[in-house]
Structure formats: C-alpha cells, structure tokens
Amino acid sequence: KVMEAIGVKPGMVIGEIGAGRGRYTIHLAGKVGPEGKVYANDIDAGSLAYLRERCQRDGIENVVTILGRMEDPLFPAGSLDMVFMVNTYHYLARPVVLLRNLIPALKPGAIVAVVEHDPEKSGAEFQKESTSQDALQKQAADAGFEVVRVETFLEKDNIYILRVKGS
C-alpha cells in the first residue's frame, strides 16, 4: 500500500535515505524493475555491506549503495525521480539542511516521500521517534519544499509527499 500511495513505478530512479540493511530497498528494487534503480543511502557502512551482500546473493542488480553523511546523502546530481525515507526523519539532527541537500539530486517534478511516526497516532511508545505534521511541514517549507499531500491511512505513521516549491 505504501509503494502504491507514493507512486513507485517501473523504470523510476529512487534514492532511499536510511536504507539500513534493505528492508524497504528490496521492495523498491522489485517495483522499479530492471529498468529502474535504487540508490540505497545510509551512514552505517556495516548495514550497507550487508545490503550489498544480500543483493548479490539474491541476484538484485539495480541497487547501488551510497555511504552518505548525516546531512548529505551524496546522491548523484539530477538523477532521482523520488527520494524515500521510512521512520528516519526523526533521527535527523538538522532535517532542513538534509532536505536542502536533496534538491540538486532531484529531477524536475521529483518527489520526496517521508513515512514518519505521527505522535498523535503512535502513542507514548513512539513519542521520541516521531515528528508532528506541523513540525514536518514547517521544516519542509524552510528547506524549499511544499507538502503536496499527506496520507494518513497507516495505523501509526503518516506519509508526506513533498515537492520543491514551484516545480
């Protein structure tokens, strides 16, 4: 449902922030197919090494791992149709800076899809691992993005679809 809601299609090039060991990366790679590509970014080299081994073992050839920096995922310029992150946003020390650093990697009309725990839906268990709608929308605006849609169908999370303002 998440892949459908964010609009993942065959042939897309997607940059995933906080890919870790590839829980979502593998799904993204399957959805974009052999004509597409997933740039799996993380700041944990060990997790990316595991992901590379997993892809090699499973014959997944459309995933490229990128060891990024906390505030810059180091995606190739002008390459992405979409950026995707799942429950990673709340870990960002300076989310506005990271969002700004995404802009050079985005193709015209590209989106940033953020799946994030909603503190109003997720309860006390996830209060420290969540971001309110107001905070995320303000930070996105400060970084030069607009929130074009918020999907609220998930039990504990919201999905925010962002675009660069004016694109």
C-alpha positions as CSV (number, residue, x, y, z in Angstrom):
1,K,0.0,0.0,0.0
2,V,2.9,2.4,0.8
3,M,4.5,1.8,-2.6
4,E,1.2,2.5,-4.3
5,A,0.5,5.6,-2.3
6,I,3.8,7.2,-3.1
7,G,3.6,6.3,-6.8
8,V,6.5,3.9,-7.3
9,K,6.5,2.8,-10.9
10,P,8.7,0.6,-13.1
11,G,11.8,2.5,-14.5
12,M,12.0,5.0,-11.7
13,V,15.2,6.0,-10.1
14,I,14.8,6.3,-6.3
15,G,17.1,7.4,-3.6
16,E,16.4,5.8,-0.2
17,I,17.7,7.6,2.9
18,G,18.4,5.4,5.9
19,A,18.2,2.2,3.9
20,G,20.0,0.2,6.6
21,R,20.1,-3.5,5.8
22,G,17.5,-3.0,3.0
23,R,14.1,-3.8,4.4
24,Y,12.4,-1.4,2.0
25,T,15.2,-1.3,-0.5
26,I,14.4,-4.8,-1.8
27,H,10.7,-3.9,-2.2
28,L,11.7,-0.7,-4.1
29,A,14.1,-2.5,-6.3
30,G,11.4,-5.0,-7.3
31,K,8.8,-2.3,-8.0
32,V,11.2,-0.2,-10.2
33,G,12.3,-3.3,-12.0
34,P,15.4,-3.9,-14.1
35,E,15.0,-0.6,-16.0
36,G,14.9,1.3,-12.7
37,K,17.5,1.9,-10.0
38,V,17.6,2.3,-6.2
39,Y,20.4,4.3,-4.6
40,A,20.4,2.9,-1.0
41,N,21.9,5.5,1.3
42,D,22.9,5.1,4.9
43,I,25.6,6.4,7.3
44,D,26.2,2.9,8.6
45,A,28.9,1.2,6.5
46,G,28.2,-2.2,8.1
47,S,24.5,-2.1,7.2
48,L,25.3,-1.2,3.6
49,A,27.9,-4.0,3.4
50,Y,25.1,-6.4,4.5
51,L,22.7,-5.0,1.9
52,R,25.3,-5.3,-0.9
53,E,25.9,-9.0,0.1
54,R,22.1,-9.6,0.2
55,C,21.6,-8.1,-3.3
56,Q,24.5,-10.1,-4.7
57,R,23.2,-13.3,-3.1
58,D,19.6,-12.7,-4.3
59,G,20.6,-11.5,-7.8
60,I,19.3,-8.0,-7.3
61,E,21.3,-5.8,-9.8
62,N,19.5,-2.5,-9.6
63,V,20.6,-1.3,-6.2
64,V,23.7,0.9,-5.7
65,T,24.7,1.6,-2.1
66,I,26.0,5.0,-1.0
67,L,27.7,5.8,2.3
68,G,26.4,9.3,2.9
69,R,26.9,11.9,5.6
70,M,24.4,12.9,8.3
71,E,23.3,16.0,6.4
72,D,24.1,15.0,2.8
73,P,23.1,11.6,1.3
74,L,25.5,12.2,-1.6
75,F,23.0,11.2,-4.3
76,P,24.2,11.8,-7.9
77,A,23.1,15.2,-9.3
78,G,19.9,15.4,-11.3
79,S,19.3,11.6,-11.0
80,L,16.3,11.0,-8.9
81,D,12.6,10.7,-9.6
82,M,11.9,10.2,-5.9
83,V,13.5,10.2,-2.5
84,F,12.1,7.8,0.0
85,M,12.6,7.5,3.8
86,V,10.9,5.4,6.4
87,N,10.9,6.3,10.0
88,T,14.3,8.0,9.6
89,Y,13.3,11.7,9.6
90,H,13.1,12.0,13.4
91,Y,16.7,10.9,13.7
92,L,17.9,13.8,11.6
93,A,19.8,16.3,13.7
94,R,19.3,19.0,11.1
95,P,16.4,18.0,8.8
96,V,16.2,21.3,7.0
97,V,19.8,21.0,5.9
98,L,19.4,17.4,4.7
99,L,16.3,18.3,2.7
100,R,18.1,21.3,1.1
101,N,20.9,18.9,0.2
102,L,18.5,16.7,-1.7
103,I,17.4,19.4,-4.2
104,P,20.5,19.1,-6.5
105,A,19.8,15.3,-6.9
106,L,16.2,15.7,-7.9
107,K,14.9,15.6,-11.5
108,P,12.3,18.3,-12.3
109,G,9.0,17.3,-10.7
110,A,10.5,14.7,-8.4
111,I,9.0,14.0,-5.0
112,V,10.3,13.3,-1.6
113,A,8.2,10.7,0.3
114,V,8.6,10.6,4.0
115,V,7.0,7.9,6.1
116,E,7.1,9.0,9.7
117,H,5.5,8.1,13.0
118,D,2.8,10.6,14.0
119,P,3.0,11.4,17.7
120,E,-0.8,11.8,17.8
121,K,-1.4,8.3,16.4
122,S,1.6,6.3,17.7
123,G,1.2,6.9,21.4
124,A,3.7,7.1,24.2
125,E,5.8,4.3,22.8
126,F,7.0,6.3,19.8
127,Q,6.9,9.9,21.2
128,K,10.7,10.3,20.8
129,E,10.6,8.5,17.4
130,S,8.1,10.7,15.7
131,T,7.6,14.1,14.1
132,S,4.3,16.1,14.2
133,Q,2.6,17.2,11.0
134,D,3.2,20.8,11.9
135,A,6.9,20.4,12.5
136,L,7.5,18.4,9.4
137,Q,5.5,20.9,7.2
138,K,7.4,23.8,8.7
139,Q,10.8,22.2,8.2
140,A,10.0,21.2,4.7
141,A,8.9,24.8,3.9
142,D,12.1,26.2,5.4
143,A,14.1,23.8,3.1
144,G,12.3,25.0,0.0
145,F,9.6,22.3,-0.3
146,E,5.9,22.2,-0.1
147,V,3.8,19.3,1.2
148,V,1.5,18.4,-1.6
149,R,-0.2,15.5,0.1
150,V,-0.4,13.7,3.4
151,E,-1.6,10.1,3.5
152,T,-3.0,9.1,6.9
153,F,-4.2,5.5,6.3
154,L,-1.3,3.8,8.2
155,E,-2.0,2.9,11.8
156,K,0.9,4.8,13.4
157,D,2.6,6.7,10.6
158,N,1.8,9.4,8.1
159,I,3.2,9.6,4.5
160,Y,4.2,13.1,3.5
161,I,4.7,13.8,-0.2
162,L,7.0,16.8,-0.8
163,R,7.9,18.7,-3.9
164,V,10.4,21.6,-4.4
165,K,8.4,24.8,-4.3
166,G,7.5,26.0,-7.8
167,S,8.4,22.7,-9.5
